[in-house]
Amino acid sequence: MSIHQTAFPVKYFLIAAAIIGCGRESDKPLTKQQPGLEKTESIESPVPSFNGEKALEQLKQIVSFGPRNPNSPGHEKCIGFLVTKLRSLADDVRTQDFVHKGYEKETLRLGNVIAAFNPENKDRLLLCTHWDTRPRAERDSDPERWNTPIPGANDGASGVAVLLEIASLLKSSKPRIGVDLVFFDGEDYGYEGDVANYLLGSRHFARAKEPDYLPRFGILLDMVGDAQLDILKEEYSLRFAPDVVDLVWKKAAELGFTQFIDAQGEAITDDHLPLNEAGIRTIDLIDFAYPDESHRYWHTHDDTPDKCSAESLEAVGTVLTHIVYTQNP
């Protein structure tokens, strides 16, 4: 969130204090320099077609498990589904299981899911999203529902749906480079204003990664299914990886997708920040105005599949697919 917009909660304000375990984002330089985009795009390999309708069906299936807040039945069902589904598609799948002390002495049992394609190729791209949902709905219009978990169709399931459909393409048509799909847990746990209890999965991933794991770049998906999709250039993304932002927006324009708006958006506290601090230059694709500036389904029980669209999922998925398949090794 931009500095002057102080009404929104911590997940979406410009960081002025340190993110726990990540340093001071506004001041501290990246710990390692990433390989850039000096390698030109290839036009030799055919690009498979991303199917937005299939992605929307995946979104609906994920939501059908129920809220995916940590320690809930829906959370357990979803991670089981992700592992089983990805094992049928990827060359290698593993989970990063970890625990976190939550509120009122609750112990959260969390798990990131990592799916690797062409694991032997050291030249890699990282695509990521979070799969959990918020355990409370403090933005809901009904105060009696503030302490109940949200469905998370757009805020969580939309990014998962896009990556699962991309996984099916990577299975059927081998890319020229290595690709890692990472599904973060615990992104949305914290109370509003409590930065330390957000971004739990991406922080764990950043701490646990091998020192030499430095993908060419990363792209984070969060809230990309909005039927009224407008994705602005997120401020931290422009700061940390402007060339990657440029690559994505040029590709979207080339393909004729108007959902990618050529204007700077807010600075958003999201899973790309721990990754950037760990040396993985990562941008955030997010439409926070869900569905628009005057109405908000975010962190409410109105975040349901009917507010999402196959067209939006297809726009994002097609752009990412073209980026993956047109990168030279």
C-alpha positions as CSV (number, residue, x, y, z in Angstrom):
1,M,0.0,0.0,0.0
2,S,1.2,3.5,-0.7
3,I,2.2,5.6,2.2
4,H,-0.9,7.9,2.2
5,Q,-3.3,5.0,2.4
6,T,-3.2,4.1,6.0
7,A,-6.6,2.6,6.4
8,F,-5.7,-0.8,5.1
9,P,-4.1,-3.5,7.3
10,V,-0.5,-4.4,7.5
11,K,-0.4,-6.9,4.6
12,Y,-0.8,-4.0,2.3
13,F,1.0,-1.0,3.6
14,L,4.4,0.4,2.6
15,I,6.9,-1.2,5.1
16,A,8.4,1.3,7.5
17,A,9.7,-1.2,10.0
18,A,11.6,-4.4,9.6
19,I,9.9,-7.5,8.5
20,I,10.9,-10.2,11.0
21,G,13.8,-12.2,9.6
22,C,14.1,-10.1,6.5
23,G,15.7,-6.9,7.5
24,R,14.5,-3.4,6.6
25,E,13.0,-3.7,3.2
26,S,13.0,0.0,2.4
27,D,16.7,0.4,3.2
28,K,18.6,-2.8,2.9
29,P,20.0,-3.9,-0.5
30,L,19.6,-7.4,-1.8
31,T,22.0,-9.9,-0.3
32,K,23.0,-11.3,-3.7
33,Q,22.8,-10.2,-7.2
34,Q,20.6,-12.3,-9.4
35,P,21.3,-13.4,-13.0
36,G,19.5,-10.8,-15.1
37,L,17.5,-11.0,-18.3
38,E,20.5,-10.7,-20.5
39,K,19.6,-13.9,-22.3
40,T,17.3,-13.2,-25.2
41,E,14.0,-14.8,-25.8
42,S,13.7,-17.8,-28.1
43,I,11.1,-18.0,-30.8
44,E,11.9,-21.5,-31.7
45,S,9.9,-23.5,-29.2
46,P,6.1,-23.7,-29.6
47,V,4.1,-22.2,-26.6
48,P,1.3,-24.5,-25.3
49,S,-2.1,-23.0,-24.9
50,F,-3.3,-22.1,-21.4
51,N,-6.9,-23.0,-20.7
52,G,-8.7,-20.5,-18.4
53,E,-11.8,-22.7,-18.1
54,K,-9.7,-25.6,-16.7
55,A,-8.0,-23.2,-14.3
56,L,-11.4,-22.0,-13.1
57,E,-12.4,-25.6,-12.4
58,Q,-9.3,-26.0,-10.4
59,L,-10.1,-22.9,-8.4
60,K,-13.6,-24.2,-7.6
61,Q,-12.2,-27.5,-6.5
62,I,-9.8,-25.9,-4.2
63,V,-12.5,-23.8,-2.6
64,S,-14.7,-26.9,-2.3
65,F,-12.3,-28.2,0.4
66,G,-13.5,-25.4,2.7
67,P,-11.4,-22.6,4.3
68,R,-7.7,-23.5,4.2
69,N,-6.6,-21.7,7.4
70,P,-3.9,-23.5,9.3
71,N,-4.9,-26.6,11.3
72,S,-8.4,-26.7,9.7
73,P,-9.9,-29.7,7.9
74,G,-9.8,-27.7,4.6
75,H,-6.1,-27.0,5.1
76,E,-5.3,-30.7,5.5
77,K,-7.5,-31.7,2.5
78,C,-5.9,-29.0,0.3
79,I,-2.3,-29.9,0.9
80,G,-3.0,-33.5,0.3
81,F,-4.7,-32.6,-3.0
82,L,-1.7,-30.4,-4.0
83,V,0.9,-33.0,-3.3
84,T,-1.1,-35.8,-5.1
85,K,-1.9,-33.6,-8.1
86,L,1.6,-32.3,-8.5
87,R,3.2,-35.7,-8.1
88,S,1.3,-36.7,-11.2
89,L,2.8,-33.8,-13.2
90,A,6.2,-32.7,-11.9
91,D,9.6,-34.4,-12.0
92,D,10.1,-33.8,-8.3
93,V,7.7,-32.8,-5.5
94,R,8.5,-32.2,-1.9
95,T,7.0,-30.4,1.1
96,Q,8.6,-28.1,3.6
97,D,6.9,-28.9,6.8
98,F,7.3,-26.5,9.7
99,V,5.6,-25.2,12.8
100,H,4.9,-21.7,14.0
101,K,3.6,-20.5,17.4
102,G,0.3,-18.7,16.7
103,Y,-2.0,-16.8,18.9
104,E,-3.2,-18.1,22.3
105,K,-0.4,-20.7,22.3
106,E,-1.7,-22.4,19.2
107,T,0.9,-24.4,17.3
108,L,0.4,-24.0,13.6
109,R,1.3,-27.0,11.4
110,L,2.3,-25.6,8.1
111,G,3.7,-26.8,4.8
112,N,5.0,-25.3,1.6
113,V,4.7,-27.5,-1.5
114,I,7.5,-27.3,-4.1
115,A,7.2,-28.9,-7.6
116,A,10.3,-28.9,-9.8
117,F,10.4,-29.4,-13.6
118,N,13.8,-30.2,-15.3
119,P,15.4,-30.4,-11.8
120,E,18.8,-31.1,-13.4
121,N,18.8,-27.7,-15.1
122,K,20.5,-25.1,-13.0
123,D,19.1,-22.2,-15.1
124,R,15.6,-21.9,-13.4
125,L,12.5,-19.7,-13.1
126,L,10.4,-19.5,-10.0
127,L,6.6,-19.2,-10.1
128,C,4.9,-19.0,-6.7
129,T,1.6,-18.3,-4.8
130,H,0.1,-18.9,-1.4
131,W,-2.5,-21.6,-0.9
132,D,-3.8,-20.9,2.6
133,T,-6.8,-18.7,3.5
134,R,-7.3,-16.1,6.3
135,P,-8.7,-17.5,9.5
136,R,-10.8,-14.5,10.1
137,A,-12.9,-12.0,8.1
138,E,-12.5,-8.7,9.8
139,R,-13.4,-6.8,6.6
140,D,-16.8,-8.5,6.4
141,S,-19.9,-6.4,6.6
142,D,-21.4,-8.7,9.2
143,P,-19.5,-8.4,12.6
144,E,-20.8,-11.8,13.7
145,R,-18.7,-13.4,11.0
146,W,-15.4,-11.5,11.7
147,N,-13.9,-14.5,13.5
148,T,-14.7,-17.1,10.9
149,P,-12.4,-18.1,8.1
150,I,-12.9,-16.9,4.5
151,P,-13.4,-19.1,1.4
152,G,-10.4,-17.4,-0.4
153,A,-11.4,-18.0,-4.0
154,N,-9.4,-15.0,-5.3
155,D,-7.1,-14.5,-2.3
156,G,-5.3,-17.8,-2.5
157,A,-7.1,-20.2,-4.8
158,S,-6.7,-18.1,-8.0
159,G,-2.9,-18.2,-7.9
160,V,-2.9,-21.9,-7.1
161,A,-5.3,-22.6,-10.0
162,V,-3.0,-20.8,-12.5
163,L,0.0,-22.6,-11.4
164,L,-1.7,-26.0,-11.5
165,E,-2.8,-25.4,-15.1
166,I,0.8,-24.4,-15.9
167,A,2.0,-27.5,-14.3
168,S,-0.1,-29.6,-16.6
169,L,1.4,-27.8,-19.6
170,L,5.0,-28.3,-18.2
171,K,4.2,-32.0,-18.0
172,S,3.0,-32.3,-21.6
173,S,5.5,-30.0,-23.2
174,K,8.9,-29.9,-21.6
175,P,10.3,-26.3,-21.2
176,R,13.8,-25.4,-22.3
177,I,14.8,-24.2,-18.8
178,G,14.1,-25.4,-15.2
179,V,10.9,-24.3,-13.5
180,D,10.0,-24.4,-9.9
181,L,6.4,-23.9,-8.7
182,V,6.2,-23.1,-5.0
183,F,2.9,-23.0,-3.0
184,F,3.4,-21.0,0.2
185,D,1.5,-21.7,3.4
186,G,0.7,-19.3,6.2
187,E,0.7,-16.1,4.2
188,D,-2.5,-14.7,5.6
189,Y,-2.5,-15.8,9.3
190,G,-1.7,-12.6,11.3
191,Y,-4.0,-10.1,12.9
192,E,-4.1,-6.8,11.0
193,G,-1.1,-4.8,12.0
194,D,1.0,-7.8,13.2
195,V,3.6,-8.1,10.5
196,A,5.5,-10.9,12.2
197,N,2.6,-13.4,11.7
198,Y,2.3,-12.8,7.9
199,L,4.3,-14.4,5.1
200,L,5.2,-17.4,7.2
201,G,5.7,-19.8,4.3
202,S,7.8,-17.5,2.1
203,R,10.0,-16.6,5.1
204,H,10.6,-20.3,5.8
205,F,11.4,-21.0,2.2
206,A,13.9,-18.0,2.1
207,R,15.6,-19.2,5.3
208,A,15.8,-22.9,4.2
209,K,16.9,-22.5,0.6
210,E,20.3,-23.6,-0.5
211,P,22.7,-20.7,-0.8
212,D,23.3,-21.4,-4.5
213,Y,19.6,-21.6,-5.3
214,L,19.2,-18.4,-7.4
215,P,16.6,-18.6,-10.1
216,R,16.9,-16.1,-13.0
217,F,13.8,-14.4,-11.5
218,G,10.6,-15.1,-9.7
219,I,6.9,-14.2,-10.3
220,L,4.4,-14.2,-7.4
221,L,0.7,-14.5,-8.1
222,D,-1.8,-13.2,-5.5
223,M,-5.4,-12.2,-6.2
224,V,-5.3,-12.7,-10.0
225,G,-8.8,-14.2,-10.6
226,D,-10.9,-11.1,-10.1
227,A,-13.5,-10.9,-12.9
228,Q,-12.7,-7.2,-13.2
229,L,-9.0,-7.8,-13.3
230,D,-6.6,-4.8,-13.5
231,I,-3.0,-5.5,-12.5
232,L,-0.8,-2.5,-11.8
233,K,3.0,-2.5,-11.5
234,E,3.4,-3.1,-7.8
235,E,5.9,-0.7,-6.2
236,Y,8.3,-3.1,-4.6
237,S,8.4,-5.1,-7.8
238,L,9.6,-2.0,-9.7
239,R,12.2,-1.4,-7.0
240,F,13.6,-4.9,-6.9
241,A,13.2,-6.2,-10.4
242,P,12.1,-3.5,-12.9
243,D,13.4,-5.5,-15.8
244,V,11.1,-8.5,-14.9
245,V,8.1,-6.1,-14.6
246,D,9.0,-4.8,-18.1
247,L,9.3,-8.3,-19.5
248,V,5.8,-9.2,-18.2
249,W,4.1,-6.1,-19.3
250,K,5.6,-6.1,-22.7
251,K,4.6,-9.8,-23.2
252,A,1.0,-8.9,-22.0
253,A,0.9,-6.1,-24.5
254,E,2.3,-8.2,-27.3
255,L,-0.4,-10.8,-26.6
256,G,-3.2,-8.2,-26.4
257,F,-4.1,-8.6,-22.8
258,T,-5.5,-5.3,-21.4
259,Q,-5.7,-6.5,-17.8
260,F,-2.0,-5.5,-17.3
261,I,-2.2,-1.7,-16.7
262,D,0.9,0.4,-17.6
263,A,0.9,2.4,-14.4
264,Q,2.5,2.1,-11.0
265,G,0.4,0.6,-8.2
266,E,0.8,0.5,-4.4
267,A,3.6,-1.1,-2.4
268,I,2.2,-4.3,-1.1
269,T,3.6,-6.5,1.7
270,D,3.5,-9.9,0.2
271,D,5.5,-13.1,-0.3
272,H,7.8,-11.6,-2.8
273,L,9.5,-9.5,0.0
274,P,11.3,-12.4,1.8
275,L,12.3,-13.8,-1.6
276,N,13.9,-10.5,-2.7
277,E,15.7,-10.2,0.6
278,A,17.1,-13.7,0.1
279,G,18.5,-12.7,-3.3
280,I,15.7,-14.0,-5.6
281,R,14.5,-11.1,-7.6
282,T,10.7,-11.5,-7.6
283,I,7.8,-9.4,-8.7
284,D,4.2,-9.5,-7.5
285,L,1.2,-9.8,-9.8
286,I,-1.8,-8.6,-7.8
287,D,-5.1,-6.8,-8.2
288,F,-5.8,-5.5,-4.7
289,A,-8.8,-3.4,-5.8
290,Y,-11.1,-6.5,-5.7
291,P,-13.4,-6.0,-7.5
292,D,-12.9,-2.2,-7.7
293,E,-12.0,0.8,-5.6
294,S,-15.5,1.3,-4.2
295,H,-16.3,-2.3,-3.3
296,R,-14.1,-4.9,-1.5
297,Y,-14.5,-8.6,-1.3
298,W,-11.0,-8.9,0.2
299,H,-10.9,-10.6,3.6
300,T,-14.7,-11.1,3.5
301,H,-17.0,-14.1,3.0
302,D,-17.8,-12.7,-0.4
303,D,-14.5,-13.9,-1.8
304,T,-16.2,-16.7,-3.7
305,P,-15.7,-18.4,-7.1
306,D,-18.5,-16.4,-8.7
307,K,-16.4,-13.3,-8.3
308,C,-13.6,-14.8,-10.4
309,S,-13.5,-15.5,-14.1
310,A,-11.8,-17.9,-16.6
311,E,-10.9,-14.9,-18.7
312,S,-8.8,-13.3,-16.0
313,L,-7.1,-16.6,-15.1
314,E,-6.4,-17.2,-18.8
315,A,-4.9,-13.7,-19.2
316,V,-2.4,-14.2,-16.4
317,G,-1.7,-17.9,-17.2
318,T,-1.1,-17.2,-20.9
319,V,1.4,-14.4,-20.2
320,L,3.3,-16.6,-17.7
321,T,3.3,-19.6,-20.1
322,H,4.7,-17.5,-22.9
323,I,7.4,-16.1,-20.6
324,V,8.4,-19.7,-19.5
325,Y,8.5,-21.1,-23.0
326,T,10.3,-18.2,-24.6
327,Q,13.3,-18.0,-22.2
328,N,16.5,-19.3,-23.5
329,P,18.6,-21.6,-21.3
